[in-house]
Structures are given as C-alpha cells and as structure tokens.
Amino acid sequence: MRMDGEGQAAVRFEERLFGVAATASLRRAAAQILVRALGAADPYAATLRALALRPDALVAGGRAFRLAPTARVVVVGAGKAAAPMARATEEVLGDRLAAGLVVVRRGYAAPLRRVALREAGHPIPDAAGCSAAREMLGLLSGLGPDDLVIALVSGGGSALLPLPRAGVTFDDIAATTQLLLRSGATITEVNAVRKHLSQIGGGQLARAAAPARVITLVVSDIVGSPLDAIASGPTAPDPTTYADALGILGRYGIADRVPAAAREVLRHGEQGRLPETPKPGDPVFEKAHAAIVADNATAARAAAEEAERIGFHPLLLSTFMEGEAREVGRVLAGIARQIAATGDPVRRPACVVAGGETTVTVTGPGRGGRNQELALAAALALEGIPDVLLVSFATDGTDGPTDAAGAVADGTTAARARARGLDPARHLRDNDAYPLLDAVGDLIRTGPTNTNVADLALILCGAPTTPSHQRGR
C-alpha cells in the first residue's frame, strides 16, 4: 500500500478493516489512526527532511559535509524502506549523485532513475541478496577521502545483504536465521549472530567504504533504535562478539542444530582465529555519522495525535513493547477490560497506543505471524466484552510468512470462529492464527507499505466523540 495520499490510503485501509458490524465505527477509526501513523513514518518524506544540497556541501542528518568539485557521492542501502529513501536522495542530489545501489525485499521495488535497485529474499536470505552484496562492495572499492557514501538503512537489511564470511554459505546463514526466528529470539539477538557470519553487518560496510566519509540515514524497526542492531548495523560499531553469538545459540537451545559450518566459524572467531567486527573506537568510524530519520516512536506519537483529533482520549503506553506475542496480547486485552470496566488508566472513549515488536516461539505446525498471534490471544481474553477493538499491525505490511499485515480482535471474534467450527484455543496452541482470523474476516491486508518501523498495537474502547462527518482534515 503506497502512502500516496492519506485519503486514498484510508479508503484502502477501511476496505480491509471493516466487515463486522459490532465494531464497525471503531474499525473506521482504527483505519484513520493507522494511516496517520504510517504517513508520519513515510521514509521518502523523512529522507527529504534529512537532506539538503548546498553549492559546496551536503547537509545530512543536521551535519554539513563539504563537497569538493571532484568528490564522488555514492548511495548504498538495504531494507524495506530503501527504495523510497533512495528516490528522495536522488531528488536532493540530482547530478551530484555519481552512482548507487539499494537492495529491497521482493515486491518492495519502486522506480528509480540514478540508483540501481535489486530485489532479494526476506526474511530468509537467498542468492540474489548475496549477488547484490558483492555488487555493493564493488561499488565502494577505490573511494578516496574526499568522497561521500550515503548509506540508507532500514529493517530487513540483514537478510537482504547476506554475503557470508569465508567458510559459510548463504544457505548456512538462511538456516541459522530460520532457527533463530522460530526459537523466539529477538531481532537484536538474531542480528548479533548474523553479523558474525556476514561480510557486511557489524560495521563492515563502513570498513569497506574507508577512507571515504559515511553518513547513514536510518528508518528504525527495532525497539530503542540501537544503530548497531538495525539491519545488523552495517555502518555502526558492533559491541557484540563471536562469544555473544554462541551464547545466543546456547540460550535458545539451538547450538547443535545450526549448520556445522556456521557453528565452526563462530567458534573459530571466539578463539581469536578470525578477525572481529569493528568495535566502538575503531578508526574506521572517525568519519562515519548516522541519524535516525523515522522510528516506531514517530508513528506511535502520530497515532495518539490522530486518535485525539477524532475524539478519543489517547494514551501512548509504550514504544518498548516486547515479549512473547500471546502474552503481550493477554496483557493488552487486560488493559482493554480495565478501561471498559472502570475507565482506568484512560477514560472512554479511549485509544491506547503501544509500539515495539513481539516474538513467537514456534512449537506448532500452523501458519501466522506475531501480530496475528497477539490478536488471537487477545480475542480469547476479550470474549463477550462489547465496544472494544484491539489492533495489532506490522508497519511494513508483512506479518510473518503470510500476506497479512496483522489482525484485529473484538469481543465477538472467538464466538464467530466457533460458529464456523474453529477452536480459537487450539489454533493458538498450534501457532495457527492465520486461517482462523482469515475465516472470520479479522485479518488486515495492505500489501507492502514501503516503510518499516516495527509494530503498532491499538486498543479502542468506546465510540469517538467527534462525529464521523467532522473528522476530515
């Protein structure tokens, strides 16, 4: 879903959120709130705001970088937001842009004029990503100290640039990634491992660009926006080690299940037989700077502002939402029940906004994603509660290995599922939220949004006070 106008986007959202009369007005409100949140985190607009070209300098992320007449400006990038970020960079730089290459997830492409675009596999890496990573390193070779590299980094970049270290293959990285994702590891933990199997992550792209200057613009999909973790921090100092990576595999009980080649590389690194990723204080970062241009807090604040504008009492609960998806779903449902019963912690009509990213420990054979699992768990806890809606939404438009962006749940979701012969508790046990929520019309499908600032959850309780015909901008 392109964010090419909030009105059109809202209509498309509404088409996917409507369908259940019991909470139709709340679903309409949720559509407006989510469209505003996505608009605030639009990577094209955020990148335009972060860049300005002067006759002798480029201002990027609030810093001025002198541009000698002979200096080359090269753009590289990877992630789900890389294409619109590159389009904005092209517009600002014009003829000053010498060359560029960005890698996006398949289906996330956009027309570019000066920057080459490659599509690759995500979340499981593939050969196309390896080829693009090699091409990117070639583009950076031979740059001088007056040259400037603009790195456009967003969530998904780790999988899209999976160029393996000597001794491992991209199949080894793919298998290790899949095991970590299914184990319930956080994205920061997943990336700590992937950095040490890669030639790109953990600051190694900045090392490849040296002695050129590097400015990194980031659309963050990770709680707290740690630069070293977003897309595995290709241009950021890496505080993690080979020992940390092995510790993560042990913590989740998968050390003996990852490919032997990957395990061997990590052990050799721990023993000092392989070079570490560049750490804080490494000279390679003396000419490297970074700026966050959009993140989960950007979207969450906009969601709360829009909720207030259309008549809700807003509460921005947190942008550090983490944990097992089903447990977070039960907690959010408990907050919804409290509001419905007492008007605390915010009086009705209420909109509670939470942002972050949950995880799922996969133990069943089903199909779904973290937002769908959160919504299904909430549906069981909300059963029978009227006039309440919970929304769990992946801002990139993709929730797990499905075509859904997330799901909604209200007090009738579980009953509607049982009326179709479906057992919500069994589907939750089997990590099988997708077919149940699809059957009852509670999935959200948007297609790619071309941004990625983690997840948003909304609790809407009580009809908004502003009449629908007065909600236009």
Helices and strands as residue ranges (DSSP letters): H 6-17, G 21-23, H 24-40, H 43-50, E 51-53, E 57-60, E 63-66, E 73-78, H 82-93, G 94-96, E 97-105, E 116-120, H 127-140, E 148-154, H 157-160, H 170-183, H 187-195, H 204-209, E 213-219, G 230-232, H 242-251, H 260-270, G 283-285, E 288-294, H 296-309, E 313-321, H 325-342, E 350-356, H 370-382, E 388-394, E 406-410, H 413-419, H 424-429, H 433-439, E 443-444, E 455-461, G 468-470
